[in-house]
Amino acid sequence: MLVAFLEAVSEVNFMSNAVLDGDKRIRVGLLAVLLGVMLTLSACGQDEQRAHNVSTNPAVEAQAKALFEAIESGDEQRIVKQYDEKFFANRSPQEWLAKLKTLMAERGPMTAYHLRRSQADTRFSGKFYILEYNTVHSGRKRLHHVVTLLLPVEGGAMQLIGHKITPWEAEPEKAQSDKTGQGKTASDTNPN
């Protein structure tokens, strides 16, 4: 394909003073479009599940990956270990695990997770990373996760300080119950 395109282009260069007939114009045009499509498709790679606007720190993604692997494993100690102690200032680890278990039981086992969007925001207390993931569960059910990580200005390790989980799709009865405040949402962030 590329050879044919290059031959067509060189043929056009040799015929620069001559007018191309209709067939040659169409062929050259189609080859140019085909080359553009091929280049576009070659840009698709292993990250095709990611949104196109995602750019974040690899250390941040590694910490989020550890969180989702812990949730996938169901190991309660490993899950709790992922969160900073500040995360549990307003709730106990047992309360958070109970909320998490309820949502996971409704959706079934997690089969995959995908980073959809990220944002970095520098504040007085440090750099905040806000990551949006969706998790896929059995039966193609999904959950939407917003995870907040903080890299403190005073130094130290990255801290997972916020995690909000909501159903990805809204079923009619679920949407109605959400309007009345009875829907299931696990949302906890530390205001600091």
trRosetta pair geometry for C-beta under 8 A, 3 or more apart (Angstrom, degrees):
i j d omega theta_ij theta_ji phi_ij phi_ji
1 4 5.8 -55 -151 33 28 110
1 5 6.5 28 151 -18 63 105
1 31 7.8 172 -176 -141 78 87
1 34 6.5 -122 -171 137 122 130
1 35 7.7 171 144 -81 106 72
1 38 7.0 148 115 -62 146 156
2 5 5.5 -52 -150 35 34 114
2 6 6.3 33 153 -18 67 105
2 35 7.2 96 -107 -110 70 101
3 6 5.8 -55 -148 38 31 109
3 7 6.3 33 152 -19 65 105
4 7 5.7 -53 -147 36 31 112
4 8 6.3 32 153 -20 64 106
4 31 6.3 -139 114 -119 97 130
5 8 5.7 -56 -150 36 30 111
5 9 6.3 28 153 -18 65 106
5 31 4.4 169 -105 171 83 120
5 32 7.4 130 -142 -72 112 45
5 34 7.4 -146 -76 76 121 109
5 35 5.4 86 -122 -63 161 125
6 9 5.6 -52 -145 37 33 111
6 10 6.2 30 156 -16 66 105
7 10 5.9 -56 -145 39 30 107
7 11 6.2 34 153 -22 64 107
8 11 5.5 -54 -147 35 30 114
8 12 6.5 34 151 -21 63 102
8 24 7.8 170 -150 -165 98 84
8 27 6.2 -148 -124 125 137 104
8 28 5.0 177 162 -101 125 77
8 31 5.3 127 43 39 157 164
9 12 5.6 -51 -152 32 33 113
9 13 6.6 35 149 -20 64 102
9 28 7.4 121 -76 -139 55 104
10 13 5.4 -49 -150 33 37 115
10 14 6.5 35 152 -17 66 102
11 14 5.8 -53 -149 37 33 109
11 15 6.2 10 156 1 65 114
11 24 7.6 -120 119 -155 128 125
12 15 5.9 -72 -144 53 29 97
12 16 7.2 70 149 -77 61 64
12 20 7.0 -22 -117 -70 86 131
12 24 7.9 159 -84 158 85 116
12 28 6.1 78 -64 -115 132 147
13 16 5.9 -4 -164 -51 37 104
15 18 4.3 -64 -169 52 89 110
15 20 6.6 99 116 -76 137 80
20 24 4.3 -122 -169 88 107 119
20 25 4.8 135 110 -58 125 83
20 28 7.2 -43 -162 5 166 139
21 24 5.5 87 56 14 71 102
21 25 7.2 -136 98 -7 33 94
22 25 5.8 -60 -149 36 30 112
22 26 6.3 28 157 -19 66 107
23 26 5.8 -58 -151 36 30 110
23 27 6.3 28 154 -18 66 107
24 27 5.6 -52 -145 37 34 112
24 28 6.2 32 157 -17 67 106
25 28 6.0 -57 -145 39 28 107
25 29 6.1 28 155 -18 64 111
26 29 5.7 -58 -146 39 28 112
26 30 6.1 27 157 -17 65 108
27 30 5.8 -57 -145 39 28 109
27 31 6.2 27 157 -18 64 108
28 31 5.8 -55 -146 38 29 111
28 32 6.4 32 153 -21 63 105
29 32 5.7 -55 -150 34 30 111
29 33 6.5 27 153 -15 65 105
30 33 5.7 -54 -147 38 33 110
30 34 6.1 36 153 -21 67 107
31 34 5.5 -51 -142 38 32 114
31 35 6.3 36 156 -21 64 103
32 35 5.8 -52 -149 34 29 112
32 36 6.6 32 151 -19 62 105
33 36 5.6 -56 -153 35 33 114
33 37 6.4 32 151 -18 66 104
34 37 5.7 -53 -148 36 32 111
34 38 6.3 33 154 -20 66 105
35 38 5.7 -53 -146 36 31 112
35 39 6.4 30 156 -17 65 105
36 39 5.9 -56 -148 37 29 109
36 40 6.3 30 154 -19 64 107
37 40 5.7 -57 -149 37 31 112
37 41 6.2 25 157 -14 66 108
38 41 5.9 -57 -145 41 29 107
38 42 6.2 31 156 -23 64 107
39 42 5.7 -53 -145 33 30 112
39 43 7.0 38 153 -27 60 99
40 43 5.9 -53 -164 21 34 113
40 44 7.8 35 143 -22 61 95
41 44 5.7 -43 -164 18 48 112
44 48 5.3 39 -169 -93 97 111
45 48 6.7 -178 69 -43 33 84
47 50 4.5 -24 174 17 95 123
49 114 4.6 -112 150 -126 114 126
50 54 5.0 -98 175 38 112 145
50 114 6.8 -158 -85 -174 49 94
50 115 5.6 3 -121 75 93 92
50 116 7.6 -170 -152 -102 51 28
51 54 5.0 113 67 -31 83 104
51 115 7.4 -107 17 119 88 70
51 116 4.9 66 -26 -170 123 51
51 117 5.5 -6 46 -69 154 66
53 117 6.5 10 82 -123 105 81
54 115 5.6 104 -141 126 152 112
54 116 7.4 -174 -71 137 123 17
54 117 6.3 -135 -86 -118 86 28
54 118 5.3 76 -143 12 78 102
55 118 6.8 -139 60 69 35 118
56 60 5.2 -97 159 73 115 130
56 61 5.7 126 93 -48 121 99
56 115 7.6 -115 17 -173 138 149
56 118 4.1 -49 -62 134 122 165
56 120 6.9 153 -124 -51 74 106
56 129 6.3 87 -150 -153 115 123
56 131 6.8 26 -100 -93 164 105
57 60 4.2 88 68 0 95 108
57 61 7.1 -172 89 -5 51 82
57 120 7.5 91 -18 -89 102 133
57 129 6.7 -95 28 -93 110 146
58 61 5.6 -55 -147 40 37 110
58 62 6.2 43 152 -26 68 104
59 62 5.5 -49 -147 32 32 116
59 63 6.7 33 154 -19 63 101
59 158 6.4 165 138 -30 110 147
60 63 5.9 -54 -154 33 31 108
60 64 6.5 28 150 -14 65 106
60 118 7.7 112 115 -152 139 139
60 129 4.6 -92 -139 148 145 173
60 131 6.9 167 151 -52 112 130
60 149 5.6 173 -140 66 94 152
60 158 6.8 -167 -98 -145 64 155
61 64 5.6 -54 -146 40 36 111
61 65 6.1 42 152 -25 67 104
61 115 6.8 -42 -124 -66 105 152
61 131 7.7 147 -96 -113 62 149
62 65 5.5 -50 -147 34 31 116
62 66 6.6 35 152 -21 62 101
63 66 5.6 -49 -152 32 34 113
63 67 6.7 39 148 -21 63 101
63 82 7.6 135 -179 -159 81 92
63 149 6.1 105 89 -112 142 147
63 158 5.5 -114 -54 100 160 137
63 160 6.5 -169 156 -61 121 105
64 67 5.5 -50 -154 31 37 115
64 68 6.5 28 154 -12 68 104
64 115 7.3 84 109 -87 151 108
64 131 5.5 -57 -91 85 152 164
64 133 6.9 165 176 -48 128 137
64 147 5.6 136 -116 86 105 158
64 149 7.4 -100 -59 -39 90 133
65 68 6.0 -58 -147 41 32 104
65 69 6.1 31 155 -18 66 109
66 69 5.8 -56 -143 40 29 111
66 70 6.3 33 155 -22 63 106
66 82 6.0 174 116 -115 99 110
67 70 5.8 -59 -153 34 28 111
67 71 6.5 25 152 -16 65 105
67 79 7.8 68 -154 -139 64 63
67 82 4.5 124 -101 -177 77 152
67 147 6.8 147 72 -127 164 148
67 160 6.5 133 -79 -112 133 158
67 163 7.8 -163 -172 -103 146 135
68 71 5.5 -49 -144 37 37 111
68 72 6.1 42 153 -22 66 105
68 110 7.3 -143 -173 148 90 158
68 113 4.5 -90 -159 22 153 166
68 133 7.0 -122 -75 160 134 166
68 135 7.0 -176 -138 -96 115 116
69 72 5.5 -51 -144 37 32 115
69 73 6.3 33 154 -21 64 105
70 73 5.8 -55 -148 35 30 110
70 75 6.2 -90 -157 61 74 94
70 78 4.2 -157 -137 129 104 101
70 79 4.6 160 143 -84 115 56
70 81 7.4 -153 -126 56 152 93
70 82 5.4 -155 30 -39 159 132
71 74 7.6 36 175 -69 34 40
71 79 6.0 85 -80 -111 59 110
71 100 7.0 -119 -129 -175 104 127
71 104 7.3 -165 179 -86 99 136
71 110 6.5 56 115 -2 101 154
71 135 7.9 -69 104 -110 140 158
72 109 7.8 66 -150 -174 70 83
72 110 4.8 -100 -103 71 82 122
72 113 7.9 -117 -57 -19 119 119
73 78 6.2 0 74 72 135 149
75 78 3.8 45 98 19 116 119
75 79 6.5 166 88 -19 60 83
76 79 5.6 -53 -146 33 31 113
76 80 6.3 27 159 -15 66 106
76 97 5.6 30 -138 -132 104 144
77 80 6.0 -55 -146 38 30 108
77 81 6.2 37 154 -27 63 110
78 81 5.6 -53 -147 32 29 118
78 82 7.2 41 152 -32 59 97
79 82 6.1 -52 -167 14 34 114
79 83 7.9 18 149 -10 62 102
79 97 6.7 117 93 -105 139 95
79 100 7.1 169 178 110 150 168
80 83 6.3 -64 -165 33 41 105
80 93 4.5 29 -124 -152 124 133
80 96 7.8 127 -103 76 81 124
80 97 7.0 -36 -65 -62 99 114
82 160 5.7 3 145 30 79 157
83 87 4.0 -90 178 55 115 154
83 88 6.6 106 119 -35 130 94
83 93 7.8 174 57 -110 134 93
83 96 7.6 -6 -15 126 167 168
83 160 5.0 -95 -117 89 49 112
83 161 7.9 114 -161 -93 80 26
83 163 7.3 -83 -100 -9 113 131
84 87 5.2 118 62 -13 69 98
84 150 7.7 -39 -13 44 160 106
84 159 3.7 30 -69 -164 147 99
84 160 5.5 172 -12 56 85 56
84 161 5.4 -22 43 -79 130 69
84 190 7.9 -72 79 -2 114 150
85 88 6.0 -63 -162 42 46 102
85 89 7.6 78 140 -55 66 80
86 89 5.5 -14 -163 -26 48 118
86 159 6.7 41 31 169 120 138
86 161 5.4 -15 90 -125 118 98
86 190 4.8 32 144 -112 99 171
86 192 6.3 -91 -170 50 135 130
87 96 7.8 40 140 -83 107 161
87 160 6.4 -4 -54 108 142 77
87 161 5.5 -159 -72 -141 84 39
87 162 7.1 -163 -115 -65 96 31
87 163 7.3 31 -147 6 130 101
87 188 6.9 86 -173 124 83 114
87 190 5.9 -106 -98 -36 41 116
88 91 6.2 -94 -145 77 59 62
88 92 6.5 39 -165 -139 107 24
88 93 5.6 -23 -113 -58 139 72
88 96 7.1 -95 -102 -13 87 137
89 190 5.9 78 31 -118 122 111
90 188 6.7 -170 75 -153 116 107
90 190 7.2 177 -2 -103 112 69
91 95 4.4 -113 -178 79 105 133
91 96 5.6 117 114 -50 126 89
91 188 6.0 -73 17 -125 137 148
92 95 4.8 102 54 1 78 99
92 96 7.3 -147 93 -1 44 85
93 96 5.8 -58 -150 40 35 110
93 97 6.1 36 154 -20 69 108
94 97 5.7 -53 -143 38 31 112
94 98 6.3 36 154 -24 64 104
95 98 5.7 -53 -150 32 30 113
95 99 6.7 29 152 -16 63 103
96 99 5.8 -53 -152 35 34 110
96 100 6.2 33 151 -18 67 109
96 186 7.6 98 -150 -170 66 122
96 188 6.6 -82 -107 25 106 158
97 100 5.5 -56 -145 40 32 114
97 101 6.1 36 155 -22 67 106
98 101 5.8 -52 -144 35 28 112
98 102 6.5 33 155 -23 61 104
99 102 5.8 -55 -152 31 29 113
99 103 6.6 23 155 -12 64 106
99 165 7.9 147 139 50 106 124
99 186 4.0 129 153 -114 122 118
100 103 6.1 -59 -152 39 30 107
100 104 6.1 23 155 -14 66 112
100 165 7.4 100 -110 14 69 159
100 186 6.3 104 -72 -149 55 173
101 104 5.7 -60 -142 43 29 108
101 105 6.0 33 158 -25 67 107
102 105 5.9 -54 -146 33 26 111
102 106 6.6 25 155 -17 61 106
102 184 6.8 -144 127 -148 117 130
102 186 7.8 148 62 -61 105 119
103 106 5.9 -56 -152 34 31 111
103 107 6.4 8 158 -2 66 114
103 143 6.4 75 164 -109 121 144
103 165 5.7 57 -175 124 174 137
103 184 6.3 164 -92 152 84 126
103 186 5.7 -88 -32 -11 140 125
104 107 6.0 -68 -142 49 31 99
104 108 7.7 -101 173 67 60 12
104 109 7.7 37 -180 -102 98 33
104 110 7.2 -56 -135 -36 102 94
104 137 7.7 -180 -147 -113 60 137
105 108 7.9 38 -169 -69 23 32
106 141 8.0 -137 125 154 75 156
106 184 7.0 127 -3 74 166 170
107 110 7.8 37 110 -76 121 67
107 135 7.9 79 137 101 155 108
107 137 3.8 100 151 42 101 171
107 138 7.6 135 146 41 62 70
107 141 4.5 -158 -148 111 82 129
107 142 7.5 -148 -146 25 130 3
107 143 5.9 -64 -74 -42 166 107
107 167 7.9 -179 -78 -114 115 84
108 137 4.5 135 68 161 84 109
108 138 3.4 -88 133 43 145 104
108 139 5.9 109 13 17 153 104
108 141 6.3 114 28 41 105 126
109 137 6.4 152 80 -153 32 82
109 138 5.4 57 47 -27 78 110
110 113 6.7 5 179 -51 125 96
110 135 5.1 -45 -133 178 112 121
110 136 7.2 102 -160 74 65 47
110 137 5.5 -53 -97 -96 45 76
111 136 5.2 -57 63 102 94 95
111 137 6.3 136 3 -130 88 22
111 138 6.4 115 -36 -67 118 55
112 135 7.1 170 91 -156 47 56
112 136 4.4 11 55 43 93 114
113 133 5.4 11 -178 177 103 127
113 134 7.2 180 -149 90 60 39
113 135 4.6 -22 -100 -104 87 77
113 136 7.3 -157 -74 15 38 72
113 145 7.9 -9 -147 24 117 135
114 133 6.4 153 76 -156 40 76
114 134 5.7 -10 57 56 93 81
114 135 8.0 171 17 -87 65 34
114 136 7.6 43 -5 -19 103 102
115 118 6.6 -5 -178 -45 116 107
115 131 6.3 -58 -134 -168 99 108
115 132 7.5 102 -162 78 58 53
115 133 5.6 -45 -98 -98 46 82
116 132 4.8 -60 66 105 102 98
116 133 6.4 153 5 -116 89 24
116 134 5.7 56 -37 -8 130 95
117 131 7.5 163 89 -156 53 44
117 132 4.3 14 54 43 93 118
118 129 6.6 -13 -168 -172 105 90
118 130 6.9 156 -157 84 54 54
118 131 4.9 -9 -107 -107 90 70
118 132 7.2 -151 -72 20 46 71
119 129 7.4 158 82 -156 48 46
119 130 4.6 -8 58 57 98 101
120 127 6.2 -4 -171 -179 98 105
120 128 7.2 156 -157 83 48 52
120 129 5.5 -16 -103 -102 74 72
120 130 7.9 -171 -78 21 28 71
121 127 7.2 155 79 -160 38 59
121 128 4.7 -18 64 62 92 102
121 129 8.0 175 23 -79 70 29
121 130 7.0 21 5 -5 113 108
122 126 7.6 -100 -144 144 64 29
122 127 5.0 -29 -100 -103 73 77
122 128 7.6 -177 -85 19 23 72
123 126 6.7 6 62 54 81 39
123 127 7.7 157 23 -97 66 27
123 128 6.2 29 4 -11 112 111
124 153 7.1 -68 157 -19 41 154
125 150 7.1 -22 118 -162 108 131
125 152 6.6 -56 162 -133 76 71
125 153 6.0 -155 170 0 25 110
125 192 7.1 153 -129 157 171 81
126 150 5.2 89 83 -180 132 91
126 151 5.2 -164 171 88 119 51
126 152 4.2 -101 -71 -127 146 25
126 153 4.4 -141 -81 -33 67 68
126 154 7.7 -72 -73 13 108 63
127 150 7.3 149 77 -156 45 52
127 151 4.5 -5 57 55 96 106
127 153 7.8 119 -16 -73 67 71
128 148 6.2 -18 -167 -165 103 97
128 149 7.2 148 -158 79 53 48
128 150 5.6 -22 -101 -100 69 73
128 151 8.0 -155 -70 23 26 71
129 148 7.2 154 80 -155 52 47
129 149 4.4 -11 58 60 103 100
129 150 7.7 -163 20 -73 74 28
129 151 7.4 56 -14 -12 105 99
130 146 6.6 -6 -172 -173 94 94
130 147 7.5 159 -155 80 45 47
130 148 5.4 -11 -103 -103 74 78
131 145 7.9 1 106 110 86 94
131 146 7.4 158 81 -155 47 46
131 147 4.7 -17 62 61 99 98
131 148 7.8 -177 22 -78 71 32
131 149 7.2 26 -2 1 110 106
132 144 7.0 -13 -168 -173 95 91
132 145 7.0 156 -155 84 46 56
132 146 5.5 -16 -100 -101 75 72
132 147 7.9 179 -82 20 27 72
133 144 7.6 158 85 -159 49 45
133 145 4.4 -9 61 60 96 108
133 147 6.7 22 3 -3 111 114
134 142 5.2 1 179 -172 109 121
134 143 6.9 164 -156 81 62 42
134 144 5.5 -27 -103 -101 81 61
134 145 7.2 172 -93 17 27 79
134 168 5.6 63 -143 -101 115 133
135 142 6.4 154 77 -154 50 65
135 143 4.8 -4 51 53 102 93
135 145 6.4 54 -17 -16 104 118
136 140 6.7 -34 -160 -138 100 45
136 141 7.6 131 -163 75 51 42
136 142 5.7 -29 -102 -97 53 84
137 140 7.8 22 70 110 57 4
137 141 4.5 -33 66 74 106 92
137 142 6.7 -179 13 -84 85 29
137 143 7.0 57 -23 -10 119 95
138 141 7.0 7 73 26 46 100
141 168 7.7 153 173 36 56 110
141 169 7.8 -114 -144 32 63 110
142 167 7.5 101 88 -171 65 58
142 168 3.3 -16 100 18 110 149
142 169 6.4 88 49 -9 103 89
143 165 5.5 -1 173 -168 123 98
143 166 7.1 154 -163 79 74 30
143 167 6.3 -62 -112 -111 64 37
143 168 5.9 -132 -97 -31 8 92
144 165 7.1 151 78 -155 51 48
144 166 5.0 -19 60 65 103 83
144 167 7.2 26 12 107 91 16
144 168 4.8 129 -40 -92 90 70
145 163 6.7 -24 -163 -162 98 84
145 164 7.1 150 -157 79 47 52
145 165 5.4 -12 -101 -100 74 76
146 162 7.3 -30 116 127 88 107
146 163 7.3 160 82 -151 56 35
146 164 4.4 1 51 53 102 102
147 160 6.8 -41 -173 -145 102 101
147 162 6.9 150 -163 92 35 71
147 163 5.4 5 -111 -106 70 77
148 160 7.5 119 82 -161 52 55
148 161 5.5 -59 103 70 101 81
148 162 3.3 23 38 51 119 113
148 163 7.3 -133 23 -57 75 45
148 189 6.0 48 27 -130 142 114
149 158 5.4 7 178 177 117 107
149 159 6.6 153 -160 78 65 43
149 160 5.5 -35 -101 -97 79 56
149 161 7.0 128 -124 15 26 80
150 158 7.1 157 78 -160 40 60
150 159 4.7 -20 60 61 92 99
150 161 5.1 19 -2 -2 116 131
151 158 5.3 -32 -87 -104 78 77
151 159 7.8 169 -79 18 30 75
152 155 6.5 -33 90 51 98 19
152 156 5.2 14 47 50 124 109
152 159 6.8 47 -34 1 98 122
156 159 7.7 21 115 -41 113 105
160 163 7.0 24 167 -49 107 108
161 189 6.8 58 128 -159 79 72
161 190 4.7 -81 179 35 99 117
161 192 7.4 -104 -169 69 142 88
162 188 7.0 -161 -142 107 61 55
162 189 3.3 16 -124 -120 114 92
162 190 6.2 -128 -68 20 82 68
163 186 7.7 -12 117 121 91 103
163 188 6.3 7 60 63 74 83
163 189 7.4 162 20 -80 35 70
164 185 7.5 -3 -171 176 88 99
164 186 7.1 172 -154 98 43 60
164 187 4.1 19 -127 -123 93 83
164 188 7.2 171 -83 28 63 40
164 189 6.7 -31 -48 -42 99 104
165 185 7.1 171 85 -163 60 56
165 186 4.3 11 50 59 106 101
165 187 7.2 -151 33 -70 53 58
166 185 5.0 -4 -101 -123 85 96
166 186 8.0 -158 -65 37 49 60
166 187 7.5 17 -57 -64 92 104
167 170 6.6 120 98 -87 116 54
167 171 7.9 -53 145 0 154 85
167 174 6.3 -37 57 167 161 151
167 183 7.8 -104 13 179 119 116
167 184 7.0 77 -32 75 108 97
170 174 5.5 -150 -161 91 64 108
170 175 4.1 74 161 -72 120 99
170 178 7.1 -66 -137 5 119 145
171 174 4.1 82 54 9 85 112
171 175 6.8 -156 81 -12 38 84
172 175 5.9 -53 -144 33 27 110
172 176 6.6 24 156 -16 61 105
173 176 5.7 -52 -149 37 35 113
173 177 6.4 33 153 -17 66 105
174 177 5.8 -56 -147 39 31 107
174 178 6.4 37 152 -25 65 104
174 183 6.0 80 -175 -124 73 108
174 184 7.9 -54 -145 26 105 89
175 178 5.7 -50 -149 30 31 115
175 179 7.0 37 151 -23 61 99
175 183 8.0 21 -106 -86 17 138
176 179 5.8 -50 -158 27 35 113
176 180 7.0 17 151 -5 64 106
177 180 5.9 -63 -152 45 39 103
177 182 4.3 -82 -173 79 94 100
177 183 4.7 131 107 -69 92 73
178 181 7.6 50 -172 -72 32 18
178 182 7.5 -105 -72 59 24 57
178 183 3.4 5 -85 -23 71 148
178 185 7.8 79 -123 -35 101 117
